[in-house]
Amino acid sequence: MHSRYSVSELREAILEGKLGPKPEVLPVTGSSSIYQTTQFPSSKIKYHNHYLLLRVESYFGACSHTTDQLDWEAAAQLSGLSLDAVLRDERLPVQIAAMDAYLGVVYPHQKHCTQVVDIPAGTPIQKAKLRDALIADMADIKASQKVALIGVVNPLVEAIRQRGGTCLPCDLQLEETQWGDAVEKDMDRVLDRADSVICTAMTLSNGTFDRIVERVRVRGIPLTVYAQTGSAVIAQFRTKGVTSLIAEPFPFTQFSAGASQLYCYSSGKGKEAAHGL
């Protein structure tokens, strides 16, 4: 397993062919932009989700992004190009989706994860609760542990509390949780207080992932990542700051009422794993 300390270094390694075939031999045969919203009946919060998907061979490279990062025309611009050309695009969400597509083909989750977990068919809230319970279990939360949650999803806040943890919510979009807890905007404030960290992989597309990895390595605390965006990208940071990964490649649970497969990567528990030992 090849790993790098930064997302940009990983991208350069892909472009140079250090992780497998040169990306110029892999064409993007399909490109999609999706806008989707989610609002559960028990919540007043509506999530607005924008995704870029790049089809390469049997894998969909994926990146969630904000409206100001990418417009709808991106999907029309990218199909038919080689991954080498798409990786050199200046727009960060395009780079992340392209990296995910490359790594998803070269390092398929099915062959490299430590466990495959089936989420059975069900309603959106049923599937979300089962998924977030798995994330909390992978994070190995202890009673009274302060858990920084970077990228707030209400069922995951609930799962952390059910295990006796204290949730430190942080999100750039939300003002408060479903229960009225204030959500911090400055992730350094929660990273400095936390005993462990759970983050979503949208930290890749907003450029904060490298900072999170740096802080958990310096502090020697575990990091669990839940990834729809760039799930194959995050897998390359296992033992290099990422302790555990729950990878959910496309089609995501919110797009499927049927059974879903999640791919779990575990590097062990505690400070040894956080330091990559």
C-alpha positions as CSV (number, residue, x, y, z in Angstrom):
1,M,0.0,0.0,0.0
2,H,1.5,3.3,-1.1
3,S,0.8,6.3,1.0
4,R,1.6,10.0,1.0
5,Y,1.4,12.7,3.6
6,S,-0.5,15.1,1.5
7,V,-3.3,15.0,-1.1
8,S,-1.2,17.0,-3.6
9,E,1.7,14.6,-3.2
10,L,-0.6,11.6,-3.8
11,R,-1.9,13.3,-7.0
12,E,1.6,13.8,-8.3
13,A,2.5,10.2,-7.6
14,I,-0.5,9.1,-9.6
15,L,0.4,11.4,-12.5
16,E,4.0,10.0,-12.5
17,G,2.7,6.4,-12.6
18,K,4.2,5.5,-9.2
19,L,1.0,3.8,-8.0
20,G,0.2,1.8,-11.1
21,P,-0.4,2.4,-14.8
22,K,-0.1,5.9,-16.2
23,P,-3.5,7.7,-15.9
24,E,-3.3,8.6,-19.6
25,V,-4.4,5.0,-20.5
26,L,-7.6,5.3,-18.5
27,P,-10.4,7.2,-20.2
28,V,-13.4,8.9,-18.5
29,T,-16.3,7.3,-20.3
30,G,-19.0,9.1,-18.3
31,S,-19.4,12.2,-16.2
32,S,-22.4,13.2,-14.1
33,S,-23.4,16.1,-11.9
34,I,-26.1,15.4,-9.2
35,Y,-27.9,17.8,-6.9
36,Q,-29.8,16.0,-4.1
37,T,-31.4,17.1,-0.9
38,T,-32.1,15.2,2.3
39,Q,-34.4,16.1,5.2
40,F,-35.6,13.5,7.7
41,P,-39.1,13.8,9.2
42,S,-37.7,14.3,12.7
43,S,-35.4,17.1,11.7
44,K,-35.8,20.7,10.5
45,I,-32.4,20.5,8.8
46,K,-32.2,20.1,5.0
47,Y,-28.9,18.9,3.5
48,H,-28.1,20.2,0.1
49,N,-25.6,17.8,-1.6
50,H,-23.8,18.3,-4.9
51,Y,-21.8,15.5,-6.5
52,L,-19.4,15.1,-9.4
53,L,-19.1,11.5,-10.7
54,L,-16.6,10.2,-13.2
55,R,-17.0,6.7,-14.6
56,V,-13.7,4.9,-15.3
57,E,-14.0,1.3,-16.2
58,S,-16.1,-0.3,-13.5
59,Y,-15.8,2.4,-10.9
60,F,-17.4,5.8,-10.2
61,G,-14.9,8.4,-8.9
62,A,-16.9,10.7,-6.7
63,C,-16.5,14.1,-5.0
64,S,-19.1,16.2,-3.1
65,H,-18.7,19.9,-3.5
66,T,-20.3,23.3,-2.9
67,T,-22.1,25.2,-5.5
68,D,-19.4,27.8,-5.8
69,Q,-16.7,25.2,-6.5
70,L,-18.1,23.7,-9.6
71,D,-20.9,24.4,-12.1
72,W,-23.1,22.0,-14.0
73,E,-21.1,22.4,-17.2
74,A,-18.2,20.4,-15.6
75,A,-19.9,17.1,-16.4
76,A,-20.1,17.9,-20.1
77,Q,-16.5,19.0,-20.2
78,L,-14.9,15.9,-18.7
79,S,-16.3,12.8,-20.4
80,G,-14.1,11.5,-23.2
81,L,-10.9,12.9,-21.7
82,S,-8.1,10.8,-20.2
83,L,-7.7,10.7,-16.5
84,D,-4.3,12.3,-17.0
85,A,-6.0,15.4,-18.4
86,V,-8.7,15.4,-15.8
87,L,-6.2,15.1,-12.9
88,R,-4.5,18.3,-14.3
89,D,-7.7,20.3,-14.0
90,E,-7.3,23.3,-11.7
91,R,-10.6,22.7,-9.9
92,L,-10.1,20.8,-6.7
93,P,-13.4,18.7,-6.8
94,V,-12.4,17.5,-10.3
95,Q,-9.0,16.5,-9.1
96,I,-10.5,14.6,-6.2
97,A,-13.0,12.8,-8.3
98,A,-10.3,11.9,-10.8
99,M,-7.9,10.6,-8.1
100,D,-10.8,8.5,-6.6
101,A,-11.6,7.1,-10.1
102,Y,-7.9,6.1,-10.7
103,L,-7.4,4.6,-7.2
104,G,-10.8,2.9,-7.2
105,V,-9.8,1.0,-10.4
106,V,-6.2,0.3,-9.4
107,Y,-6.9,-0.5,-5.7
108,P,-10.5,-1.8,-5.6
109,H,-12.1,-1.7,-2.2
110,Q,-13.2,-5.3,-2.4
111,K,-9.6,-6.5,-2.6
112,H,-7.9,-4.1,-0.1
113,C,-10.4,-3.5,2.7
114,T,-10.3,-5.5,5.9
115,Q,-14.1,-6.1,6.1
116,V,-17.2,-5.8,3.9
117,V,-20.4,-4.8,5.8
118,D,-23.9,-5.2,4.3
119,I,-26.4,-2.5,5.1
120,P,-29.8,-4.2,4.4
121,A,-32.6,-2.6,2.3
122,G,-34.6,-0.1,4.2
123,T,-35.9,3.5,4.5
124,P,-33.4,6.4,4.3
125,I,-33.4,6.9,8.1
126,Q,-33.0,3.1,8.8
127,K,-30.0,2.9,6.5
128,A,-28.5,6.1,7.8
129,K,-28.7,4.9,11.4
130,L,-27.2,1.5,10.6
131,R,-24.4,3.2,8.7
132,D,-23.7,5.8,11.4
133,A,-23.7,3.1,14.1
134,L,-21.0,1.3,12.1
135,I,-19.0,4.5,11.9
136,A,-19.2,5.0,15.7
137,D,-18.3,1.4,16.3
138,M,-15.2,1.7,14.0
139,A,-14.2,4.8,16.0
140,D,-14.1,2.6,19.2
141,I,-15.7,5.4,21.3
142,K,-15.2,5.2,25.0
143,A,-17.3,6.6,27.8
144,S,-16.7,10.3,28.4
145,Q,-14.4,10.5,25.4
146,K,-14.5,13.9,23.5
147,V,-15.1,13.1,19.8
148,A,-14.6,15.9,17.2
149,L,-17.2,15.4,14.5
150,I,-16.1,17.3,11.4
151,G,-19.0,17.2,9.0
152,V,-22.2,17.0,11.1
153,V,-24.7,14.2,10.4
154,N,-27.4,14.0,13.1
155,P,-27.7,10.2,13.3
156,L,-23.9,10.1,13.9
157,V,-24.2,12.7,16.7
158,E,-26.8,10.4,18.2
159,A,-24.6,7.3,17.8
160,I,-21.6,9.0,19.5
161,R,-23.8,9.9,22.5
162,Q,-25.3,6.5,22.7
163,R,-21.8,5.1,23.3
164,G,-21.1,7.6,26.1
165,G,-19.0,10.0,24.1
166,T,-19.2,13.8,24.1
167,C,-19.7,15.1,20.6
168,L,-17.8,18.2,19.5
169,P,-19.7,19.1,16.3
170,C,-17.9,21.1,13.5
171,D,-19.3,22.1,10.2
172,L,-19.0,25.0,7.7
173,Q,-22.6,24.8,6.6
174,L,-24.7,24.0,9.7
175,E,-25.4,26.3,12.7
176,E,-26.8,23.7,15.1
177,T,-27.5,20.0,15.5
178,Q,-31.0,18.6,15.5
179,W,-31.0,18.9,19.3
180,G,-29.9,22.6,19.3
181,D,-26.2,22.1,20.0
182,A,-24.1,24.9,18.6
183,V,-21.9,23.8,15.7
184,E,-18.3,25.1,15.7
185,K,-17.0,26.6,12.4
186,D,-13.3,26.5,13.3
187,M,-12.1,22.9,13.2
188,D,-8.8,23.7,15.0
189,R,-10.9,24.5,18.2
190,V,-12.4,21.0,18.2
191,L,-9.2,19.3,17.1
192,D,-7.3,20.8,20.0
193,R,-9.9,19.5,22.5
194,A,-10.7,16.1,21.1
195,D,-9.6,12.6,22.3
196,S,-10.5,11.3,18.9
197,V,-11.7,12.5,15.5
198,I,-14.4,11.5,13.1
199,C,-14.6,13.4,9.8
200,T,-16.3,13.0,6.5
201,A,-14.3,12.9,3.3
202,M,-15.8,16.2,2.1
203,T,-12.7,17.5,3.9
204,L,-10.9,16.4,0.7
205,S,-13.0,18.7,-1.5
206,N,-12.8,21.7,0.8
207,G,-9.0,21.4,1.3
208,T,-8.9,20.7,5.0
209,F,-8.1,17.0,5.1
210,D,-4.3,17.5,5.2
211,R,-4.7,19.8,8.2
212,I,-6.7,17.2,10.0
213,V,-4.2,14.4,9.3
214,E,-1.4,16.7,10.5
215,R,-3.1,17.5,13.8
216,V,-4.1,13.9,14.7
217,R,-0.5,12.8,14.0
218,V,1.0,15.5,16.1
219,R,-1.4,14.8,18.9
220,G,-1.3,11.1,18.6
221,I,-5.1,10.6,18.5
222,P,-7.1,8.3,16.3
223,L,-8.9,9.5,13.1
224,T,-11.9,7.7,11.6
225,V,-13.1,8.8,8.2
226,Y,-16.5,8.2,6.6
227,A,-16.0,8.5,2.9
228,Q,-18.4,8.8,0.0
229,T,-16.2,11.5,-1.6
230,G,-12.8,10.1,-2.5
231,S,-13.1,6.9,-0.6
232,A,-10.3,5.3,-2.5
233,V,-8.2,8.4,-1.9
234,I,-8.6,8.2,1.9
235,A,-7.6,4.5,1.8
236,Q,-4.1,5.6,0.7
237,F,-3.7,7.4,4.1
238,R,-4.4,4.3,6.1
239,T,-1.5,4.0,8.7
240,K,-0.4,7.6,7.7
241,G,-2.8,9.4,10.0
242,V,-6.1,7.6,9.2
243,T,-6.9,4.9,11.8
244,S,-10.1,3.6,10.4
245,L,-12.1,4.2,7.1
246,I,-15.7,3.4,6.2
247,A,-15.7,3.6,2.4
248,E,-19.1,4.0,0.6
249,P,-18.5,4.3,-3.1
250,F,-21.3,5.2,-5.5
251,P,-24.2,4.4,-5.5
252,F,-24.5,5.9,-2.0
253,T,-27.1,4.7,0.5
254,Q,-29.2,7.8,-0.1
255,F,-29.6,6.8,-3.7
256,S,-30.5,3.1,-3.1
257,A,-33.4,1.6,-1.2
258,G,-31.8,-1.8,-1.6
259,A,-28.9,-3.4,0.2
260,S,-25.6,-1.5,0.2
261,Q,-22.1,-2.6,0.8
262,L,-19.7,-0.6,2.9
263,Y,-15.9,-1.3,2.9
264,C,-14.2,-1.0,6.2
265,Y,-10.5,-0.5,6.7
266,S,-9.0,-0.8,10.1
267,S,-5.4,-0.1,11.1
268,G,-5.8,-1.1,14.7
269,K,-6.8,1.0,17.7
270,G,-5.3,3.8,19.8
271,K,-2.2,5.9,19.6
272,E,-0.1,3.3,17.9
273,A,-2.4,3.3,14.9
274,A,-2.7,7.1,14.9
275,H,1.1,7.3,14.6
276,G,1.2,4.8,11.8
277,L,3.3,2.2,13.9
